[in-house]
Amino acid sequence: DNGKTKIKARHDFRFNAIRFSYKPFSIHQCLEYLPKTTTHLIWTDADLRCKKKFSSNDLIEFLPSNDELMSYLGRKDSYSECGFLGFNLEHDQTKTYINRMIQIYESGEIFSYDQWHDSYIWDQVRIDFETKKNCTFKDISGEGAEKEHVYKNTNLDIFFDHLKGPRRKELGHSEDIDYK
């Protein structure tokens, strides 16, 4: 109106850059403190409930192999679920990938993207590394990629319940409709 741009302010998680910056910055910061012999790093969201005991060997299927940079939970026709990420710290591009995430936030470049939440940005950087750097990533979603609650529809469900969203947190578990 009258030569001025107006925006409607409303709550929309897709544009909450600050709330969703904690994950990439936490991952970036912990790289400084890991022993050099650490081969993999797993990120899980804090709203995860462990369902049974597990060992590190139980999680190998969810981790990237030697030639893969990262494992993630892809969704068909949407951004990935980033409540679980597995990083191959022996891959020569992993730190570059994480540093690129940080650069997007610190430079303000994030505000040039269609969405500003971490899942969307992780995907954009992943796609860039796949196409421009020929890096390989491991999508661990399988048939779960067709579901909104992809996490619950993978073998991760054997060990964890991701209490994604206020309703699941209130209930203390996922619902039957979340499963295959």
Buried (B, 14 or more C-beta within 10 A) or exposed (E): EEEEEEEEEEEEEBBBBEEBBEBBBEBBEEBEEEEEEEEBBEBBBEEBBEEEEEEEEEBEEBBBEEEBBBBBBBBEEEBBBBBBBBBBBEBEBBEBBBEBBBEBBEEEEBEEBEBBBBBBBBBBBBEEBEEEEEBBBBBBBEEBBEBBBBBBBBEBBEBBBBBBEEEBEEEEEBEEEBEE
